[in-house]
Amino acid sequence: MSTGHREPNVVHLEPIALPEPKLDGGLSLGEAFRQRRTVREFSDEPLPPQLLGDLLWAACGVNRVNGPFGVSGRTAPSASNSQEVDVYVVLSAGAYLYDPTAHRLRPVAAGDHRRIALSARQGAGGSNAPARLVYVADLDKLEHTAGFDEPGLHDPEVEKSYFYVDTGLIAGNVYLFAASRGLAAWFHNCDRPALAAALALSERQRPLFGQTVGFPRTAATASKSPPSDYSS
């Protein structure tokens, strides 16, 4: 794992151990496909630990110990099983890094960084939502994968195609999980320079996109949101 270029402020944060995934219940896969959509109006109700843990496991959790190339397998595939896209979870109290192997959240930065997990042109839409996921590509993981070391893993343009695709696969899992549990989800841009600073990322780590998840607001309290690049 790449180290950040400075030590983040985590004085008041503790690691969060997540409950074992419980995926029974919810909608069927077919119905989740029917219900999948972007919803940009969120309640500020926190996600219960079980639901947050299930969401993160669905995103990119470990679903088998013995995966390709002797590395554990994930719910989302990646180039040469490099698992180069890290998922940061931005909550009101601070930002955390999801550790799929331990199924826990590791503190990264104290304070509420939810606003910068959205791009400036999108205003403050959904900033009251309980959780924003931030997808960060780690180039060192791509270039030093335990998998097949093909030339593209060392070509900047090919690398870019890999980590963008792999991010989309994780985000698709999140959308389907949200649909199956009646949650609102919105995939969007983010303030990349501000996030790189707040999360103490190294030059080899690239913040890519954000995805907001939470309970939907009721029709009575919903307001008009700014447009999204991903609004379908």
C-alpha positions as CSV (number, residue, x, y, z in Angstrom):
1,M,0.0,0.0,0.0
2,S,1.3,3.4,-0.9
3,T,2.1,5.8,1.9
4,G,0.8,9.3,2.0
5,H,3.1,12.4,1.6
6,R,2.2,13.6,5.1
7,E,0.6,12.3,8.3
8,P,-3.1,12.8,8.3
9,N,-5.0,14.0,11.4
10,V,-6.6,11.0,13.0
11,V,-6.3,12.0,16.7
12,H,-9.9,11.5,17.5
13,L,-10.7,8.5,15.2
14,E,-10.6,4.8,16.0
15,P,-10.7,1.9,13.6
16,I,-14.2,0.6,12.9
17,A,-14.7,-3.1,12.9
18,L,-17.5,-4.0,10.6
19,P,-20.0,-6.8,11.2
20,E,-19.7,-10.0,9.2
21,P,-21.7,-9.5,5.9
22,K,-25.3,-10.6,6.0
23,L,-26.6,-10.6,2.5
24,D,-29.9,-12.5,3.0
25,G,-33.0,-10.5,2.3
26,G,-33.4,-7.5,0.0
27,L,-34.6,-7.7,-3.6
28,S,-33.6,-10.4,-6.0
29,L,-30.8,-9.7,-8.5
30,G,-33.4,-9.3,-11.3
31,E,-35.5,-6.9,-9.3
32,A,-32.3,-4.9,-8.3
33,F,-31.6,-4.5,-12.0
34,R,-35.1,-3.1,-12.5
35,Q,-34.7,-0.7,-9.6
36,R,-31.2,0.5,-10.3
37,R,-31.1,4.2,-10.8
38,T,-29.3,7.4,-9.7
39,V,-31.0,9.2,-6.8
40,R,-29.5,12.5,-5.6
41,E,-31.7,13.3,-2.7
42,F,-30.6,11.9,0.6
43,S,-31.7,11.7,4.2
44,D,-29.1,12.5,6.9
45,E,-30.0,9.3,8.7
46,P,-26.8,7.3,9.4
47,L,-26.3,3.9,7.8
48,P,-26.3,1.2,10.5
49,P,-23.0,-0.6,10.9
50,Q,-24.4,-3.8,9.4
51,L,-25.7,-2.0,6.4
52,L,-22.5,0.0,5.9
53,G,-20.4,-3.2,6.2
54,D,-22.7,-5.1,3.8
55,L,-22.4,-2.2,1.3
56,L,-18.6,-2.2,1.4
57,W,-18.4,-5.9,1.1
58,A,-20.6,-5.8,-1.9
59,A,-18.5,-3.1,-3.4
60,C,-15.1,-4.9,-3.3
61,G,-15.1,-7.3,-0.3
62,V,-13.2,-10.6,-0.2
63,N,-15.5,-13.3,-1.4
64,R,-12.9,-16.1,-1.6
65,V,-9.5,-16.7,0.1
66,N,-8.0,-18.4,-2.9
67,G,-8.4,-16.1,-5.9
68,P,-6.4,-15.6,-9.1
69,F,-2.6,-15.6,-8.9
70,G,-2.6,-16.7,-5.2
71,V,-4.3,-13.5,-4.0
72,S,-7.7,-13.4,-2.4
73,G,-10.6,-12.8,-4.7
74,R,-13.0,-9.8,-4.6
75,T,-16.6,-9.2,-5.4
76,A,-15.3,-6.8,-8.2
77,P,-12.6,-7.9,-10.7
78,S,-9.5,-5.9,-11.4
79,A,-6.6,-6.0,-13.9
80,S,-4.4,-9.0,-13.1
81,N,-6.2,-9.1,-9.8
82,S,-4.1,-6.1,-8.8
83,Q,-6.9,-4.7,-6.7
84,E,-5.5,-1.2,-7.4
85,V,-8.7,0.8,-6.6
86,D,-9.0,1.6,-2.9
87,V,-12.3,2.6,-1.4
88,Y,-12.2,5.5,1.1
89,V,-15.4,6.1,3.1
90,V,-16.1,9.7,4.0
91,L,-18.4,10.1,7.0
92,S,-19.3,13.1,9.1
93,A,-16.6,12.3,11.7
94,G,-13.8,11.7,9.3
95,A,-12.4,9.7,6.4
96,Y,-11.5,6.0,6.5
97,L,-9.9,3.5,4.2
98,Y,-11.8,0.3,3.7
99,D,-9.6,-2.8,4.4
100,P,-11.4,-5.7,2.6
101,T,-9.1,-8.3,4.1
102,A,-9.9,-7.4,7.7
103,H,-13.3,-6.0,6.8
104,R,-12.8,-2.9,8.8
105,L,-12.4,0.9,8.3
106,R,-8.9,2.3,9.0
107,P,-8.9,6.0,10.1
108,V,-7.3,8.4,7.6
109,A,-8.4,11.9,8.4
110,A,-10.5,13.5,11.1
111,G,-13.2,16.0,10.2
112,D,-16.1,16.2,7.8
113,H,-14.7,16.0,4.2
114,R,-18.0,15.0,2.6
115,R,-18.3,18.3,0.7
116,I,-15.0,17.8,-1.2
117,A,-16.0,14.3,-2.2
118,L,-18.1,16.2,-4.8
119,S,-17.0,18.5,-7.5
120,A,-17.4,22.3,-7.2
121,R,-19.9,22.6,-10.1
122,Q,-22.3,20.3,-8.3
123,G,-22.8,22.6,-5.4
124,A,-23.6,21.0,-2.0
125,G,-25.9,18.3,-3.4
126,G,-26.2,15.4,-1.1
127,S,-23.6,16.8,1.4
128,N,-25.9,15.7,4.2
129,A,-25.8,12.1,3.1
130,P,-24.3,9.8,5.7
131,A,-21.6,8.3,3.5
132,R,-19.6,9.1,0.5
133,L,-17.3,6.6,-1.1
134,V,-14.1,7.9,-2.8
135,Y,-12.4,5.7,-5.4
136,V,-8.6,6.1,-5.4
137,A,-6.3,4.3,-7.9
138,D,-2.9,3.2,-6.5
139,L,-0.4,2.9,-9.4
140,D,2.1,1.0,-7.4
141,K,-0.5,-1.8,-7.0
142,L,-0.9,-2.0,-10.7
143,E,2.8,-2.0,-11.5
144,H,3.7,-4.5,-8.8
145,T,0.7,-6.9,-9.0
146,A,1.0,-10.5,-8.0
147,G,-0.7,-11.3,-11.2
148,F,0.4,-11.5,-14.8
149,D,2.9,-8.7,-15.3
150,E,1.9,-7.7,-18.8
151,P,3.4,-4.6,-20.5
152,G,0.2,-2.5,-20.3
153,L,0.6,-2.4,-16.5
154,H,3.6,-0.1,-17.0
155,D,2.1,2.1,-19.8
156,P,0.4,5.3,-18.4
157,E,-2.4,5.3,-20.9
158,V,-3.2,1.6,-20.5
159,E,-3.0,1.9,-16.8
160,K,-5.6,4.7,-17.0
161,S,-8.0,2.5,-18.9
162,Y,-7.6,-0.3,-16.3
163,F,-8.2,1.8,-13.2
164,Y,-11.2,3.6,-14.8
165,V,-12.8,0.3,-15.8
166,D,-12.1,-1.3,-12.4
167,T,-13.6,1.7,-10.6
168,G,-16.8,1.4,-12.8
169,L,-17.1,-2.3,-11.8
170,I,-17.0,-1.4,-8.1
171,A,-19.5,1.4,-8.6
172,G,-21.8,-0.9,-10.4
173,N,-21.8,-3.3,-7.5
174,V,-22.7,-0.4,-5.2
175,Y,-25.6,0.6,-7.4
176,L,-27.0,-2.9,-7.4
177,F,-26.6,-3.3,-3.7
178,A,-28.3,0.1,-3.1
179,A,-31.2,-0.9,-5.3
180,S,-31.6,-4.2,-3.5
181,R,-31.8,-2.5,-0.1
182,G,-33.8,0.6,-1.0
183,L,-30.9,3.0,-0.7
184,A,-30.2,6.1,-2.8
185,A,-26.9,6.1,-4.8
186,W,-25.2,8.7,-7.0
187,F,-21.9,8.3,-8.8
188,H,-20.2,11.6,-9.4
189,N,-17.1,13.6,-9.8
190,C,-15.1,14.9,-6.9
191,D,-12.7,17.7,-5.9
192,R,-9.5,15.7,-6.7
193,P,-6.8,18.1,-5.5
194,A,-8.7,18.8,-2.2
195,L,-9.2,15.0,-1.6
196,A,-5.5,14.2,-2.4
197,A,-4.5,16.7,0.3
198,A,-7.2,15.7,2.9
199,L,-6.5,12.0,2.5
200,A,-2.7,12.5,2.5
201,L,-2.3,10.7,-0.8
202,S,1.0,10.1,-2.4
203,E,1.9,11.1,-6.0
204,R,1.2,7.5,-7.0
205,Q,-2.4,7.6,-5.8
206,R,-5.1,9.2,-7.9
207,P,-8.5,10.2,-6.6
208,L,-11.0,9.4,-9.4
209,F,-14.7,9.6,-8.5
210,G,-17.1,9.7,-5.6
211,Q,-20.3,7.8,-5.0
212,T,-22.8,9.0,-2.4
213,V,-25.0,6.4,-0.6
214,G,-27.7,6.8,1.9
215,F,-31.4,6.5,2.6
216,P,-33.5,8.5,0.1
217,R,-35.3,11.6,1.2
218,T,-39.0,11.7,1.1
219,A,-40.9,13.5,-1.6
220,A,-42.1,16.0,0.9
221,T,-38.6,17.1,1.8
222,A,-36.8,16.7,-1.5
223,S,-35.4,19.7,-3.3
224,K,-33.9,20.3,-6.7
225,S,-30.3,19.1,-7.0
226,P,-27.6,20.3,-9.4
227,P,-27.1,18.2,-12.5
228,S,-24.9,15.2,-12.4
229,D,-22.5,13.8,-15.1
230,Y,-24.1,10.4,-14.2
231,S,-27.8,11.0,-13.8
232,S,-29.5,7.9,-15.2
